[in-house]
């Protein structure tokens, strides 16, 4: 965003308990940042020292529904605070330059205001009306606020992380809602490449790794010695491929994509389908066409290091989380948390088939489709939902996606 102010939309501000809040209780922001000394603050979701530590404060519950329904797009709220600038007070000209501001969209929503409240960024000055949603580009830009009216001005300030998800489906590759590539077989595992490129498996009569520039399309195509490929990931100068059709783990050198070695350690029936690399161990999720298991192997030798047996039924997806892993029990429509202490069900959907899994901040994203026969997974009329589940609050949101087939894989780029 280059302009100082970017307007998004307007909402009707509902009845909120603004007058019941204790505006004098929290003083950290005013004391530490002297330019805000004339303001009053109510923290809701607050990363006080801008280090990625999200804290949900006691007043959050009163505003939770309002925050959950704001039309901010795909992503999550890193911080949300209410700022009261009393009548006749101001925020003097200053500049924000913390690295934090480069990664988040700073959103202002006036809840109570008057026509004499003026917000200046650089050489541009605006009055932001009640219920308008504005993104403010104040990173390394001088800005100030003055309330020249006879009433207090209360803004909801939000730092929002906009998530870019690469979505692989049975017929197309998408970046959020934008179609990047389609009609070249089944798209599966993917990983971020250099610059503006991604790599994705294309599964057709032959199987390829496609290097795709997100603006210009395919720039390189490499056939891979794999059959019925279900995943590919990258760690450093190695790419790991789940060769489901042979029961192999294929390892390629990056970026040449020449074969480094092949481990023939699983059976076809074990149905290796998802990979994760963590602390020197390559984790392989085995679908098993039934009760699934998770096997950690030495990536150099292929030797087993650890096995989890209670990881759902016909499972997909594998994301490292705290002391264990997040996994989708596709057959049971469940999001699981797998640790040495056992398996916990975090969320159960309503009879859908779950597949594709990634984590962004506190949010877990995965695809949901109606139960269907395997032969119907490439049906171009099939549209899947993208579900997000908040690991802290348990909030679930759903968004329909024009997948034109089963959603197979999700990664954040």
TAWOZI-V698499 format. One record per pair of residues at least 6 apart in sequence whose C-alpha atoms are under 7 Angstrom apart, sorted by the first residue. I is the first residue (numbers start at 1). J is the second residue. Records with the same first field share a line. If there is no record, write none. Layout:
I->J  J
//
This chain:
3->137
4->121  136  137  138
5->134  135  136  137
6->134  135  136
7->133  134  135
8->133  134
9->132  133
10->131  132  133
11->131  132
12->131
13->111  131
23->40  41  42
24->40
26->41  42
30->36  37  39
31->37
35->91  92
36->91
38->85  89  90
39->83  84  85  86
40->83  84  85
41->81  82  83  84
42->81  82  83
43->57  80  81  82
44->56  57  59  60  80  81
45->54  55  56  57  60  79  80  81
46->54  55  56  79  80  81
47->53  54  55  79
50->100
54->78
74->162  163
75->161  162  163
76->160  161  162
77->158  159  160  161
78->159  160  161
79->158  159
80->156  157  158  159
81->156  157  158
82->154  155  156  157
83->154  155  156
84->152  153  154  155
85->147  152  153  154
86->151  152  153
87->147  148  149  150  151  152
88->147  148  149
89->146  147
90->145  146  147
91->144  145  146
92->144  145
93->142  143  144
94->142  143  144
95->140  141  142  143
96->138  139  140
97->139  140
101->139
103->161
104->159  160  161
105->135  159  160  161
106->135  136  158  159  160
107->133  134  135  136  157  158  159
108->133  134  135  155  156  157  158
109->131  132  133  134  155  156  157
110->128  129  130  131  132  154  155  156
111->130  131  154  155  156
112->130  153  154  155
113->129  130  152  153  154
114->149  151
115->127
116->147  148  149
117->127  146  147  148  149
118->125  126  127  145  146  147
119->125  126  127  144  145  146
120->126  143  144  145
121->138  141  142  143  144
122->141  142  143
147->153
164->175  176  412  413
165->175  176  410  411  412  413
166->174  175  176  410  411  412  413
167->173  174  175  176  409  410  411
168->174  187  188  407  408  409  410
169->186  187  188  403  405  406  407  408  409
170->186  187  377  378  405  406  407
171->182  183  185  186  187  378  404  405
172->179  181  182  183  187  403
173->179  180  181  182  187
174->180
180->214  217
181->217
184->202
185->202  203  204
186->202  203  204
187->200  201  202  203
188->200  201  202  230  231  408  409
189->200  201  230  231  232  233  409
190->199  200  201  232  233
191->198  199  200  233  234
192->198  199  413
193->199
196->213  214
197->211  212  213  214
198->211  212  213
199->209  210  211  212
200->209  210  211
201->208  209  210
202->208  209  210
203->228  229
207->223  224  226
208->221  222  223  224
209->221  222  223  224
210->218  220  221  222
211->218  219  220  221
212->218  219
213->219
226->243
227->243  244  245  246
228->243  244  245
229->242  243  244  245
230->242  243  244  273  274
231->241  242  273  274  275
232->239  240  241  242
233->239  240  241  275
234->240
237->253  254
238->251  252  253  254
239->251  252  253  254
240->249  250  251  252
241->249  250  251
242->248  249  250  272  273  274  275
243->249  250
244->268  271  272  273
245->268
246->268
247->264  265  266  267  268  271  272
248->262  263  264  265  266
249->262  263  264
250->261  262  263
251->259  260  261  262
252->258  259  260
253->259  260
263->302
269->288  289
270->286  287  288
271->286  287  288
272->284  285  286  287
273->285  286  287  316
274->284  285  316  317  318
275->282  283  284  285  318
276->282  283  284  318  319
277->283
281->296  297  298  299
282->296  297  298  299
283->294  295  296  297
284->294  295  296
285->293  294  295
286->292  293  294
287->314  315  316
288->314
289->314
290->313  314
291->312  313  314
292->309  311  312  313  314  315
293->308  309  310  311
294->307  308  309  311
295->304  306  307  308
296->304  305  306  307
297->303  304  305
298->304  305
310->343
311->338  343
312->329
313->329  330  331  332
314->329  330  331
315->327  328  329  330
316->327  328  329  330  355  356
317->327  328  355  356  357
318->325  326  327  357
319->325  326  327  358
320->326
323->339
324->337  338  339
325->337  338  339
326->336  337  338
327->335  336  337
328->334  335  336  354  355
329->335  336
330->353  354  355
331->353
333->348  349  350  351  352  353  354
334->345  347  348  349
335->345  346  347  348
336->343  344  345  346
337->343  344  345  346
338->344
352->368  369  370  371
353->368  369  370  371
354->366  367  368  369
355->366  367  368  407  408
356->366  367  407  408  409  410
357->365  366  409  410
358->364  365  366  410  411  412
359->365
362->390  391  392
363->388  389  390  391
364->388  389  390
365->386  387  388  389
366->386  387  388
367->384  385  386  387  407
368->384  385  386  387
369->384  385
377->405  406
378->405  406
379->404  405
380->404  405
381->404  405
382->404  405  406
383->401  402  403  404  405
384->400  401  403  406  407
385->398  399  400  401
386->398  399  400  401
387->396  397  398  399
388->396  397  398
389->395  396  397
390->396
//
